[in-house]
């Protein structure tokens, strides 16, 4: 089995856990809502008032993705029959309970962003938006599966501009790639001294599996950069979180913290 293949399964599990890619419902207040008929994958959304963050449906129309926004729609999906068969929209409490069971999660983000175990994404989560009560009464039975950036400015406002669709194929993916600065996770568009390539492997003391993971790390890093490692860099295994080993690309210490990603996948051009 190749080093790349050995890393795939554990990586998916830990990224799904650490990044918390779990569909969630924003709050509990109803809004008049915006119809879903004209919305589609690639539509972006912003919430300007605190009340909107406690609603289950949007009260304002989409915004251009080039503007600062909170969320981006990855897909519109049919509600399951147990929900769709209801003549009236279920109560907010029931929607809150049912939202985590809807199909909107890690796999959707992987497809939309273009990430994979050797090109992991970070700093995003998912969110479900439901039809308004009025739209429900007219027969709308789809829900929106959105990807939401987790980064905020000092005022709590989102910082995301531009679409996340296939972003991993561009240099701007540094904003959603995990890097390290003195052992702490930071976005790769900020200063860092290492770039996370893959994980999770056995912790220190893991015996033969740990040794196998460490042996596979240079293979994974070579695949990540597309061949020979850049001068002064090195593949290394670090226990970033107790019990969670990660394969990283360490940058030359003499160069100091750097910005950007070294992923070969991200060399396809800008967005």
Secondary structure, 3 states (H helix, E strand, C coil): CCHHHHHHHHHHHHHHHHCCCCCCECCCECCCCCCCCCCCCCCEECCCCHHHHHECCCCCCCECCCCCCCEEEEEEEECCHHHHCCCCCCCHHHHHHHHCCCCCCHHHHHHHHCCECCECCCCEEEEEECCCHHHHHCCCCEEEEEEEECCECCCCCECCCCCCCCHHHCHHHHHHCEEEECCEEEECCCCECEEEEEEEECCCCCCHHHHHHHHHHHHHHHHHHCCCCCCCCEEEEEEEECCEEEEEEECCHHHCCECCCCCHHHHHCCC
